[in-house]
Amino acid sequence: MIHEKNIPYLLSLAMLLVALAWATGVAAQLQISLGAPSQQKDTTKPPVILPPSAIKPYKDVVRKEYTSKKGLFSVHQFKDTVYFEIPDALLGQDVMVINRLTKAPAGHGMYAGEQVDGKTIFFERGKDSSIRIRYDLVINDADPGSAIYKAVQKSSNSPVVAIFPIKAYGQNSAVIDVSRFLKEKNFMNSVDPNTDLSKNTTVTAMKDFMIESIRAYPINVEIAISKTVDSRSPLLPAGTPATFETNTSFIALPEKPMQRRFSTSAWAILLICYTNLAMTSKKPSDVIL
């Protein structure tokens, strides 16, 4: 039997238990709403995230909206994206790259049609699923059948000027993204520092690159790019911009090079020469390329 004096105490205890139970339920609901971890094990697999440089199927890279032009190497373009598709047969083969003015700014000493630079390059496939471009610089050489040939080759390493990750493989070819490369200062947009155009402009600070046209043919590819520099011409006010357009020609050279000619005093102009270290004479011989 409950004594009357204990009734207030029991009522207070009951109210305390009710309040505690209510607070526990609210806390549990808050924990669930705040994202508390579920006791059930998550059996769903996380999504597979491919690295940006992952090689994709050809049809996922060169899609149907691209305009393709086939030639020495294929060029695929869609808006600002440009892909080169380099065939395996072109790897290691010398390609002449010639830059000529197609539109020249007035008052800078050069005119449309004049050559502003030239290089010889070749493509090669890297061991890391990449395509590399090297300059073919011939300074020293030797007969492949001579004992010194290997030593000369190891001491005449051609410089790498660009590396592109392979985006996809075609049929005996590799696709690379050159979109950014075409709008940078490199051999495609270079101007020889000895030209009047270089002397009368700040060609080291090119900007506003724009691809004007791309054409492809069986033994050459032609790409026209416009760019803007600051003029230094005495005929124009200081700070005046100068915009010009160059056409870059990729021209395949013969797989079997022509016979080189030895230099003699009869030659009034010596264009390019290298030293043949395998000659049997007392001193190396200069040879015109």
Helices and strands as residue ranges (DSSP letters): G 4-6, H 7-33, H 58-61, E 67-69, E 74-78, E 81-87, G 88-90, E 95-103, E 115-125, E 130-135, E 140-141, H 149-154, E 160-170, E 173-177, G 181-183, H 196-199, G 203-205, E 207-217, E 220-230, E 241-252, E 261-262, E 273-276, E 285-288
